[in-house]
């Protein structure tokens, strides 16, 4: 990854996303890495405290409890984390409403008044942008990286995410830093979080982005790269061995295996997440969606894989296995064949 986004800001982004998800195990690991990469104790406290305004007190307080646990464990292991500097006291006569209005105007790029609910308008100006954003142990740019990452982890908040991507730019976060965030979230938090942010970045920056349906790997594990059979796949696949002789195979969007035949055995596919296709030679393709079960006849030439705009996971196992059973791998499914399936299932 290009290091335009500093390790410190990467740490802030990842802990914010895990806080928003309510994933304390993931947050615990992310906090350790963030502290190792330059995030001070004061900054971690501040980021997790700020997020109560976006994700609610329950998630914020849970996250602060996890931070306290992490710090205690690290201290017991002889790790002395940088306490950092607390926010400086506000000057006498500080006007939170006035200052917050100025900060909100800078963030949104124009004066903003939520006249529909005047009380909420006041809370936003005087408390969020006046009281919280006035605390100088995080910069305004840091705070927007925290906010953007957290909202990326919240389903159904697209308009707010778009607004804060735009606001992050106004607060000094570079386009290069913003463009690095999705890959950071995908590698450390999850696909869905990264996809939400990619869509928002496309809306703000004009980057081309084709939305894809993601899957939740906390339900069915992604596993490891399927390197042993990579030569028989177009695109990337992953495999996780399950109990009872089953395997969970994950296909990235557009990934499919070659035409192949199972000799002396019946392969069973059970789609558990996402969308994809199964096709036997000379027959229309069958769409794979969660709950679809395919028993592939012995000796049938076929292929299966993900839809072009969706990840897909299926369980697979073999039954009626005869002595000497084998797999015969054949030619790849061409791009033209695959495109026809996506258009009309043929």
C-alpha positions as a Python dict, from the first residue, in 0.01 Angstrom:
ca = {
    (1, 'X'): (0, 0, 0),
    (2, 'X'): (121, 350, -81),
    (3, 'X'): (203, 512, 251),
    (4, 'X'): (40, 851, 185),
    (5, 'X'): (-187, 762, 476),
    (6, 'X'): (51, 756, 773),
    (7, 'X'): (66, 448, 1000),
    (8, 'X'): (-78, 665, 1278),
    (9, 'X'): (-381, 765, 1070),
    (10, 'X'): (-421, 409, 950),
    (11, 'X'): (-444, 306, 1314),
    (12, 'X'): (-707, 571, 1390),
    (13, 'X'): (-913, 462, 1088),
    (14, 'X'): (-913, 92, 1175),
    (15, 'X'): (-1000, 137, 1543),
    (16, 'X'): (-1284, 370, 1442),
    (17, 'X'): (-1432, 110, 1207),
    (18, 'X'): (-1415, -166, 1468),
    (19, 'X'): (-1573, 65, 1727),
    (20, 'X'): (-1864, 131, 1490),
    (21, 'X'): (-1907, -241, 1422),
    (22, 'X'): (-1910, -316, 1794),
    (23, 'X'): (-1642, -579, 1730),
    (24, 'X'): (-1442, -582, 2053),
    (25, 'X'): (-1212, -866, 1951),
    (26, 'X'): (-1116, -690, 1631),
    (27, 'X'): (-1081, -361, 1817),
    (28, 'X'): (-851, -517, 2074),
    (29, 'X'): (-608, -630, 1804),
    (30, 'X'): (-639, -301, 1614),
    (31, 'X'): (-568, -95, 1926),
    (32, 'X'): (-245, -284, 1988),
    (33, 'X'): (-131, -216, 1633),
    (34, 'X'): (-238, 149, 1649),
    (35, 'X'): (-44, 207, 1970),
    (36, 'X'): (259, 38, 1815),
    (37, 'X'): (231, 268, 1512),
    (38, 'X'): (227, 606, 1680),
    (39, 'X'): (-126, 658, 1814),
    (40, 'X'): (-95, 794, 2168),
    (41, 'X'): (-319, 691, 2456),
    (42, 'X'): (-474, 1038, 2455),
    (43, 'X'): (-551, 1016, 2082),
    (44, 'X'): (-706, 670, 2115),
    (45, 'X'): (-925, 787, 2402),
    (46, 'X'): (-1028, 1095, 2207),
    (47, 'X'): (-1116, 906, 1888),
    (48, 'X'): (-1329, 652, 2075),
    (49, 'X'): (-1494, 925, 2282),
    (50, 'X'): (-1576, 1138, 1978),
    (51, 'X'): (-1752, 848, 1816),
    (52, 'X'): (-2033, 847, 2071),
    (53, 'X'): (-2174, 1134, 1861),
    (54, 'X'): (-2185, 906, 1554),
    (55, 'X'): (-2231, 553, 1688),
    (56, 'X'): (-2390, 607, 2030),
    (57, 'X'): (-2269, 587, 2389),
    (58, 'X'): (-2301, 205, 2415),
    (59, 'X'): (-2045, 137, 2141),
    (60, 'X'): (-1822, 422, 2253),
    (61, 'X'): (-1818, 310, 2616),
    (62, 'X'): (-1760, -53, 2521),
    (63, 'X'): (-1467, 54, 2305),
    (64, 'X'): (-1318, 266, 2582),
    (65, 'X'): (-1345, -36, 2810),
    (66, 'X'): (-1156, -242, 2555),
    (67, 'X'): (-888, 28, 2534),
    (68, 'X'): (-851, 18, 2912),
    (69, 'X'): (-813, -362, 2896),
    (70, 'X'): (-551, -337, 2620),
    (71, 'X'): (-349, -77, 2807),
    (72, 'X'): (-351, -286, 3125),
    (73, 'X'): (-237, -597, 2937),
    (74, 'X'): (40, -409, 2759),
    (75, 'X'): (162, -252, 3083),
    (76, 'X'): (169, -594, 3249),
    (77, 'X'): (382, -712, 2955),
    (78, 'X'): (625, -424, 3012),
    (79, 'X'): (501, -203, 2729),
    (80, 'X'): (484, 163, 2828),
    (81, 'X'): (264, 340, 2575),
    (82, 'X'): (303, 708, 2494),
    (83, 'X'): (36, 889, 2699),
    (84, 'X'): (34, 1182, 2458),
    (85, 'X'): (-101, 1525, 2542),
    (86, 'X'): (-451, 1592, 2662),
    (87, 'X'): (-654, 1866, 2498),
    (88, 'X'): (-568, 2217, 2615),
    (89, 'X'): (-827, 2401, 2823),
    (90, 'X'): (-1060, 2626, 2628),
    (91, 'X'): (-1007, 3000, 2674),
    (92, 'X'): (-1223, 3202, 2910),
    (93, 'X'): (-1540, 3319, 2744),
    (94, 'X'): (-1521, 3050, 2476),
    (95, 'X'): (-1840, 3051, 2267),
    (96, 'X'): (-1907, 2693, 2160),
    (97, 'X'): (-2203, 2784, 1940),
    (98, 'X'): (-2009, 3052, 1752),
    (99, 'X'): (-1697, 2839, 1706),
    (100, 'X'): (-1898, 2529, 1618),
    (101, 'X'): (-2090, 2718, 1353),
    (102, 'X'): (-1762, 2824, 1193),
    (103, 'X'): (-1624, 2469, 1202),
    (104, 'X'): (-1945, 2323, 1058),
    (105, 'X'): (-1945, 2583, 780),
    (106, 'X'): (-1587, 2492, 690),
    (107, 'X'): (-1667, 2121, 695),
    (108, 'X'): (-1980, 2144, 481),
    (109, 'X'): (-1840, 2415, 254),
    (110, 'X'): (-2134, 2649, 322),
    (111, 'X'): (-2356, 2763, 609),
    (112, 'X'): (-2575, 2480, 731),
    (113, 'X'): (-2888, 2509, 941),
    (114, 'X'): (-3104, 2213, 1032),
    (115, 'X'): (-3421, 2414, 1071),
    (116, 'X'): (-3639, 2101, 1070),
    (117, 'X'): (-3517, 2021, 1422),
    (118, 'X'): (-3363, 2335, 1581),
    (119, 'X'): (-3251, 2144, 1892),
    (120, 'X'): (-3047, 1900, 1681),
    (121, 'X'): (-2904, 2194, 1487),
    (122, 'X'): (-2787, 2341, 1818),
    (123, 'X'): (-2635, 2012, 1936),
    (124, 'X'): (-2443, 1976, 1613),
    (125, 'X'): (-2306, 2329, 1623),
    (126, 'X'): (-2247, 2387, 1992),
    (127, 'X'): (-2159, 2038, 2112),
    (128, 'X'): (-2021, 1828, 1827),
    (129, 'X'): (-1842, 2097, 1628),
    (130, 'X'): (-1808, 2345, 1915),
    (131, 'X'): (-1715, 2134, 2219),
    (132, 'X'): (-1576, 1811, 2072),
    (133, 'X'): (-1397, 1947, 1764),
    (134, 'X'): (-1244, 2221, 1981),
    (135, 'X'): (-1037, 1964, 2167),
    (136, 'X'): (-696, 1990, 2006),
    (137, 'X'): (-546, 1652, 2089),
    (138, 'X'): (-675, 1544, 1747),
    (139, 'X'): (-671, 1768, 1440),
    (140, 'X'): (-987, 1830, 1242),
    (141, 'X'): (-842, 1616, 963),
    (142, 'X'): (-776, 1332, 1210),
    (143, 'X'): (-1134, 1359, 1334),
    (144, 'X'): (-1276, 1331, 985),
    (145, 'X'): (-1066, 1023, 909),
    (146, 'X'): (-1209, 872, 1228),
    (147, 'X'): (-1563, 972, 1129),
    (148, 'X'): (-1541, 853, 769),
    (149, 'X'): (-1403, 515, 875),
    (150, 'X'): (-1668, 470, 1143),
    (151, 'X'): (-1959, 558, 915),
    (152, 'X'): (-1819, 318, 653),
    (153, 'X'): (-1888, 43, 908),
    (154, 'X'): (-2252, 146, 954),
    (155, 'X'): (-2502, 2, 702),
    (156, 'X'): (-2762, 241, 565),
    (157, 'X'): (-2568, 564, 624),
    (158, 'X'): (-2465, 638, 265),
    (159, 'X'): (-2572, 1006, 255),
    (160, 'X'): (-2384, 1080, 578),
    (161, 'X'): (-2077, 898, 447),
    (162, 'X'): (-2079, 1101, 126),
    (163, 'X'): (-2115, 1422, 328),
    (164, 'X'): (-1820, 1334, 551),
    (165, 'X'): (-1596, 1230, 261),
    (166, 'X'): (-1655, 1577, 122),
    (167, 'X'): (-1606, 1724, 468),
    (168, 'X'): (-1279, 1540, 515),
    (169, 'X'): (-1142, 1707, 204),
    (170, 'X'): (-1250, 2045, 339),
    (171, 'X'): (-1073, 1969, 666),
    (172, 'X'): (-742, 1891, 498),
    (173, 'X'): (-751, 1518, 427),
    (174, 'X'): (-594, 1464, 86),
    (175, 'X'): (-764, 1276, -196),
    (176, 'X'): (-470, 1034, -194),
    (177, 'X'): (-532, 955, 173),
    (178, 'X'): (-903, 904, 113),
    (179, 'X'): (-836, 671, -179),
    (180, 'X'): (-615, 453, 42),
    (181, 'X'): (-881, 404, 308),
    (182, 'X'): (-1094, 141, 127),
    (183, 'X'): (-803, -100, 83),
    (184, 'X'): (-704, -43, 444),
    (185, 'X'): (-1056, -126, 561),
    (186, 'X'): (-1083, -427, 329),
    (187, 'X'): (-757, -574, 454),
    (188, 'X'): (-821, -509, 823),
    (189, 'X'): (-1194, -476, 885),
    (190, 'X'): (-1412, -614, 607),
    (191, 'X'): (-1531, -604, 248),
    (192, 'X'): (-1866, -439, 314),
    (193, 'X'): (-1701, -147, 491),
    (194, 'X'): (-1460, -96, 203),
    (195, 'X'): (-1737, -115, -58),
    (196, 'X'): (-1949, 147, 118),
    (197, 'X'): (-1653, 383, 122),
    (198, 'X'): (-1562, 313, -242),
    (199, 'X'): (-1916, 405, -343),
    (200, 'X'): (-1899, 730, -144),
    (201, 'X'): (-1560, 817, -290),
    (202, 'X'): (-1699, 760, -637),
    (203, 'X'): (-1981, 1003, -565),
    (204, 'X'): (-1745, 1272, -434),
    (205, 'X'): (-1427, 1224, -637),
    (206, 'X'): (-1585, 1097, -957),
    (207, 'X'): (-1382, 774, -951),
    (208, 'X'): (-1532, 490, -1152),
    (209, 'X'): (-1671, 226, -921),
    (210, 'X'): (-1893, -69, -1005),
    (211, 'X'): (-2074, -176, -686),
    (212, 'X'): (-2037, -539, -588),
    (213, 'X'): (-2231, -747, -339),
    (214, 'X'): (-2013, -849, -47),
    (215, 'X'): (-2033, -1135, 201),
    (216, 'X'): (-1971, -1146, 574),
    (217, 'X'): (-1668, -1364, 642),
    (218, 'X'): (-1755, -1379, 1012),
    (219, 'X'): (-2043, -1611, 916),
    (220, 'X'): (-1867, -1838, 667),
    (221, 'X'): (-1487, -1809, 677),
    (222, 'X'): (-1298, -1691, 371),
    (223, 'X'): (-1008, -1925, 436),
    (224, 'X'): (-679, -1915, 254),
    (225, 'X'): (-595, -1846, -113),
    (226, 'X'): (-680, -2156, -314),
    (227, 'X'): (-328, -2183, -456),
    (228, 'X'): (-337, -2560, -511),
    (229, 'X'): (-609, -2519, -775),
    (230, 'X'): (-536, -2163, -891),
    (231, 'X'): (-437, -2289, -1236),
    (232, 'X'): (-793, -2411, -1285),
    (233, 'X'): (-960, -2082, -1191),
    (234, 'X'): (-1012, -1750, -1364),
    (235, 'X'): (-981, -1493, -1084),
    (236, 'X'): (-909, -1546, -718),
    (237, 'X'): (-1069, -1807, -496),
    (238, 'X'): (-1022, -1904, -134),
    (239, 'X'): (-1086, -2225, 58),
    (240, 'X'): (-1167, -2306, 419),
    (241, 'X'): (-1182, -2669, 529),
    (242, 'X'): (-1491, -2746, 736),
    (243, 'X'): (-1597, -3039, 952),
    (244, 'X'): (-1735, -3356, 798),
    (245, 'X'): (-1521, -3343, 485),
    (246, 'X'): (-1682, -3024, 355),
    (247, 'X'): (-1500, -2721, 224),
    (248, 'X'): (-1620, -2363, 198),
    (249, 'X'): (-1504, -2209, -130),
    (250, 'X'): (-1513, -1830, -172),
    (251, 'X'): (-1510, -1670, -517),
    (252, 'X'): (-1434, -1303, -576),
    (253, 'X'): (-1659, -1121, -826),
    (254, 'X'): (-1612, -1269, -1175),
    (255, 'X'): (-1413, -1568, -1049),
    (256, 'X'): (-1508, -1911, -1188),
    (257, 'X'): (-1344, -2247, -1225),
    (258, 'X'): (-1270, -2419, -1555),
    (259, 'X'): (-1503, -2666, -1717),
    (260, 'X'): (-1445, -2995, -1539),
    (261, 'X'): (-1587, -3342, -1478),
    (262, 'X'): (-1612, -3546, -1159),
    (263, 'X'): (-1562, -3912, -1246),
    (264, 'X'): (-1696, -4174, -1008),
    (265, 'X'): (-1853, -3931, -763),
    (266, 'X'): (-2131, -3677, -721),
    (267, 'X'): (-2033, -3328, -611),
    (268, 'X'): (-2282, -3132, -402),
    (269, 'X'): (-2278, -2750, -388),
    (270, 'X'): (-2467, -2553, -122),
    (271, 'X'): (-2458, -2178, -181),
    (272, 'X'): (-2435, -1996, 153),
    (273, 'X'): (-2360, -1632, 62),
    (274, 'X'): (-2360, -1394, -233),
    (275, 'X'): (-2462, -1479, -589),
    (276, 'X'): (-2312, -1692, -861),
    (277, 'X'): (-2370, -1942, -1142),
    (278, 'X'): (-2362, -2315, -1204),
    (279, 'X'): (-2377, -2450, -1558),
    (280, 'X'): (-2367, -2794, -1718),
    (281, 'X'): (-2246, -2831, -2072),
    (282, 'X'): (-2525, -2765, -2321),
    (283, 'X'): (-2771, -2645, -2056),
    (284, 'X'): (-2879, -2301, -1928),
    (285, 'X'): (-2693, -2172, -1627),
    (286, 'X'): (-2855, -2192, -1284),
    (287, 'X'): (-2822, -1896, -1051),
    (288, 'X'): (-2664, -1970, -713),
    (289, 'X'): (-2809, -1778, -419),
    (290, 'X'): (-2808, -1866, -49),
    (291, 'X'): (-2996, -2192, -5),
    (292, 'X'): (-2943, -2319, -360),
    (293, 'X'): (-2834, -2685, -358),
    (294, 'X'): (-2686, -2847, -668),
    (295, 'X'): (-2611, -3219, -694),
    (296, 'X'): (-2379, -3245, -995),
    (297, 'X'): (-2430, -3576, -1179),
    (298, 'X'): (-2129, -3803, -1212),
    (299, 'X'): (-1963, -3747, -1549),
    (300, 'X'): (-2132, -3409, -1619),
    (301, 'X'): (-1910, -3140, -1767),
    (302, 'X'): (-1975, -2818, -1575),
    (303, 'X'): (-1839, -2504, -1408),
    (304, 'X'): (-1940, -2280, -1118),
    (305, 'X'): (-1838, -1939, -990),
    (306, 'X'): (-1939, -1593, -874),
    (307, 'X'): (-2150, -1336, -1054),
    (308, 'X'): (-1960, -1047, -1206),
    (309, 'X'): (-2093, -807, -942),
    (310, 'X'): (-2093, -1027, -634),
    (311, 'X'): (-1874, -1239, -414),
    (312, 'X'): (-2005, -1592, -367),
    (313, 'X'): (-1948, -1872, -118),
    (314, 'X'): (-2057, -2231, -145),
    (315, 'X'): (-2000, -2541, 60),
    (316, 'X'): (-1892, -2845, -134),
    (317, 'X'): (-1861, -3215, -62),
    (318, 'X'): (-1873, -3543, -254),
    (319, 'X'): (-2108, -3838, -217),
    (320, 'X'): (-2154, -4176, -387),
    (321, 'X'): (-1777, -4188, -419),
    (322, 'X'): (-1655, -4490, -613),
    (323, 'X'): (-1311, -4646, -609),
    (324, 'X'): (-1076, -4455, -837),
    (325, 'X'): (-1287, -4137, -835),
    (326, 'X'): (-1112, -3840, -994),
    (327, 'X'): (-1152, -3488, -1130),
    (328, 'X'): (-1080, -3403, -1493),
    (329, 'X'): (-999, -3036, -1548),
    (330, 'X'): (-1068, -2891, -1890),
    (331, 'X'): (-1068, -2557, -2073),
    (332, 'X'): (-1143, -2224, -1900),
    (333, 'X'): (-1484, -2061, -1927),
    (334, 'X'): (-1408, -1787, -2176),
    (335, 'X'): (-1495, -1425, -2110),
    (336, 'X'): (-1750, -1446, -2392),
    (337, 'X'): (-1920, -1754, -2242),
    (338, 'X'): (-1923, -1594, -1900),
    (339, 'X'): (-2068, -1267, -2031),
    (340, 'X'): (-2350, -1455, -2205),
    (341, 'X'): (-2441, -1627, -1880),
    (342, 'X'): (-2459, -1293, -1703),
    (343, 'X'): (-2688, -1155, -1974),
    (344, 'X'): (-2933, -1437, -2032),
    (345, 'X'): (-2823, -1742, -1833),
    (346, 'X'): (-2718, -1934, -2148),
}
